[in-house]
Amino acid sequence: MKIIIVGGVAAGASMAARARRLNEEAEIIVLEKDTFISFANCGLPYHIGGEIKERDALLLQTPETLKETLNIDVRTNHEVTEIDRKSKQVTVTNLKNNQIYTENYDKLVLCQGAEPLRPPIPGINHPKIFTLRNIPDMDAIIREVGSGAQKAVVIGGGFIGIEVAEAFRHRNIEVNLVELQNQLMPPLDSEIACDLGNHMKNKGVQLHLGQAAKEFIDNNGKVNVILDNGEALLADLAVLAIGVKPASHLAVNAGLETGNRGGIKVNNQMQTSDPDIYAAGDMVEVTDFVTGEPTQVPLAGPANRQGRIVADNIFGYKSEYQSTQGTAVVKIFDMTAGSTGASEKTLRRINHPFQKIYLHPSGHAGYYPGTAPMHIKLLFQPETGLILGAQIAGYDGVDKRIDVFATAIRAKMTVFDLEHLELAYAPPYGSAKDPANMAGFIASNFLRGDLDLWYAEDFPDKTAAGTLLDVRGKKEFSSWHIPGAINIPLGQLRTRLNEINKDQPVYIYCRVGFRSYLAYRILIQKGFRQASVLAGGSKTFNCFCCMAPSTGGPGVPFVSHAEEKMAEKPDALKNP
Amino acid sequence: MKIIIVGGVAAGASMAARARRLNEEAEIIVLEKDTFISFANCGLPYHIGGEIKERDALLLQTPETLKETLNIDVRTNHEVTEIDRKSKQVTVTNLKNNQIYTENYDKLVLCQGAEPLRPPIPGINHPKIFTLRNIPDMDAIIREVGSGAQKAVVIGGGFIGIEVAEAFRHRNIEVNLVELQNQLMPPLDSEIACDLGNHMKNKGVQLHLGQAAKEFIDNNGKVNVILDNGEALLADLAVLAIGVKPASHLAVNAGLETGNRGGIKVNNQMQTSDPDIYAAGDMVEVTDFVTGEPTQVPLAGPANRQGRIVADNIFGYKSEYQSTQGTAVVKIFDMTAGSTGASEKTLRRINHPFQKIYLHPSGHAGYYPGTAPMHIKLLFQPETGLILGAQIAGYDGVDKRIDVFATAIRAKMTVFDLEHLELAYAPPYGSAKDPANMAGFIASNFLRGDLDLWYAEDFPDKTAAGTLLDVRGKKEFSSWHIPGAINIPLGQLRTRLNEINKDQPVYIYCRVGFRSYLAYRILIQKGFRQASVLAGGSKTFNCFCCMAPSTGGPGVPFVSHAEEKMAEKPDALKNP
């Protein structure tokens, strides 16, 4: 058995290593067109920023280590230029000496990953425009930074764009970040992304949301980035991080089937339309776990697992790739944001029925230092309560809850199951009722009909037809309230019910949704049949409207929104 | 409907709040014999240690806040002394004025929790012997510490004992910790607990494992703690933290059924043997999720959820408590340890079939600062791979993986499902192959027959009949090795196979199990039919033998074990 693997980073290295473990006799050749294999591509921004001090730390394997431990023939700087499927051979150029040769194969595995998008914008080839996908890219950016760069423009507000912007700030570079969408982190719904933008602004990143670069103009060796709105951002360097596309030209030229986003089509054994050719990693089209749609998800975890699965299938092990749910997390200075499963915008796009709740629990017990509220959005199927997706932005414990939701989604759990999860609690780590439990309680109350919700997007059109009732304290109300609201603090509600019109809907709200839930329970039992609670309270409302920053750091009381400071004790009830 | 709740901390407060939310008309009375309700009992050690600065932060609710927001009648310093089940009334003493009165009820809810064990050891009533269960207990300890205590003895090495010992060290008090078992954290298996002991010793706690206090002798107002081995530990104060027992005397006197560990028997609606009396929290007997056995699990999470479920059932909502899996976590200075599901010792006790694996993945990408390896033990059913339990000791990311395993256990996932989990990865948070995936890979390989394991406990009896093969590097081997082992570094194995006897078992090992897995795959394919790999490698072996400390802190290279420093590159392969 002779296996040729094209590309030796995540999927390719995993595939090769697994193949050798399964079969000691196979001839395994990795052809990598770049100089490095199996490097930590997710670590690149952190070496630019200086958190990862040693460049060598990013080089996980060398051809020598793979030869020694796994007897794998790794050839770097070897580019495959053609696949001859009929005679089962590839044409290879040794880029070190430009020699061209052919290698035959029994099984060919394509793991070429994805490459950064570089749209044909005028000036796109300016020498001070960089992308960041591999070690040489990183080295080039570091050289530029080291030569005294003071201003940078980052184009793209997704994972890489955010990480690079943060890295530049760590190097004291002035950063302008340009993003086409009206929010950072386009995979998230905008109300969850809102605080990330506020946080980045606090950290000195200038945001240009809803803008694209329309031209790059040279200015004495610097690059002048011209935005759609005409604004010009002069910079020592620009980093283009607007996304990637599957590096599938070789596959396409060989006539392998691809999907409409350019990814190679594979079956669940990772086999392409040619049964002797497998593909894995960022270049393949996968099935979305929640929606069942074909999609393109360039993530390291799935790439590594797909590599394993290719090896399994080549050697006759039953092993199937089950689909991708898109679990992802990103660090944004002191914040963390993540998501798993489907977003509301995805569900709306495909007309998939859903319900949603929001909550703002703290990462661990509020009385133990170092925590702050996180903003959770949970999406689930009406009636059954099957969990469809979760998104979180916050400080401590965000990645943990994303993983709990990710596991629950994979297990096809419902919101009712979340109520019963028994998660690890000690004050430094969580709460007796964990955020995942709380999400379950709220969603289950809602589905069982013990709680009715209204949403920030219902204001002002829908709410205009009823009473907007603010049950927070007087000081909180006078600091800020939703226009048109009347104020009856929760503690006075039982004695002031006569002030509310029973014949029209009552739209209740408080800061995070707990006091209004108590108010709702009172009203509904006192004959108000059309009451509902603002999901996520004024905190979610503010994020939805992208109003004022409402985040603090762990252990720091909320600083930027006067309302926060005045929140009264009763919210503590949610976590006794 | 008139509901009387006896006890107003975790289960009681949750029950009362939920009851009011479900029913606005019910009369809800909470009778609490102590001065405080709904306080953060899990936070008490942290206020002693000074991490939680404000005592008030621990007081989550007062009778006034519960009256105002929930219209609940809370009577503190009111002790219930008798239940008259026939006439459905309780006898109450107002401890403030010693007035005795009766209250009738429609439904009675017992939430009295548990009380610290105080065995009849001679001298147990010495005034410098404290327990820690409530605010007055904490206040008394803080007064003692504040009056210049320099030496303390903590008796009991479980959650409270460990937390109190750490708190005292934060106050610069010399601490001797006495534990009857030969390990800290008795719910954990000893090899996982080993490093916790080493870490506590590094932090200046003197450990006395396998020892009990047999007498307390007064010495000029100080307490002299005499151990079984005759050692005398003179201290300014001693804290007794050897466990709790259900506070069930009231229930027992009323003739309610109890289990053989003293817990009140309840059905899954939390109803006692009297259908008008419910019970919840530390005082009830629960069913173990994994073993199905009745057990006593005093944890805040289950207590809170049980309180909710009582309220649900009183008001006709279908709601069942499903069982307790015992998920728990503890902070030990810089370390974290946790477990969920069954331990090996539990499974052995009840003769439940199991298999086990160990691994030592880092909390997040090794090249990103601030991480260290954690020691994971995974227990699962033979053949089906159903996950039975998980235990972890480490630094960063331990609580997260405990929660992932806890969710997987609750969902009845198998080790094969762990392979497919799609967890959140970015270098500061995890690895492309998360520790939970790695555990799945190893356990699945084992169950599928692609990996055979041997265990630390097989040495020396079983291993004596074969070849003990160390495939680490030469330097690692010369620094320390298992007695009797021969050394063939992995990179030389393919060319030195003739040095190993094919006719007898080969017991392979390396540092964490990865290089030996590669060696195993070579041997097994080269005709060695009886090869196996030491589960968890020499790191688990060392812990099993409780040999040398093998832990470092996050970001700190291993300092205390020469072998660690010499581990060679190939282990990085496990995380490409």
Interface residues (C-beta under 8 A of the other chain):
Chain A: A10 A13 S14 A17 R20 R21 L22 N23 E24 E25 S38 A40 C42 G43 Y46 E51 I52 K53 A57 L58 L60 Q61 T65 E68 T69 L70 N71 F159 F289 L299 A300 G301 P302 A303 N304 R305 R308 Y317 Q322 T324 Q325 G326 T327 A328 V329 V330 K331 T336 G338 T340 A365 G366 Y367 Y368 P369 D399 K400 I402 D403 V404 A406 T407 A408 R410 A411 M413 D417 E419 H420 L421 E422 L423 A424 Y425 A426 P427 P428 Y429 G430 A432 K433 D434 A436 N437 F441 R448 D450 L490 G491 R494 R515 Y517 L518 R521 I522 Q525 K526 K569 P570 A572 L573 N575 P576
Chain B: A10 A13 S14 A17 R20 R21 L22 N23 E24 E25 S38 A40 C42 G43 Y46 E51 I52 A57 L58 L60 Q61 T65 E68 T69 L70 N71 F159 F289 L299 A300 G301 P302 A303 N304 R305 R308 Y317 Q322 T324 Q325 G326 T327 A328 V329 V330 K331 T336 G338 T340 A365 G366 Y367 Y368 P369 D399 K400 I402 D403 V404 A406 T407 A408 R410 A411 M413 D417 E419 H420 L421 E422 L423 A424 Y425 A426 P427 P428 Y429 G430 A432 K433 D434 A436 N437 F441 R448 D450 L490 G491 R494 R515 Y517 L518 R521 I522 Q525 K526 K569 P570 A572 L573 N575 P576
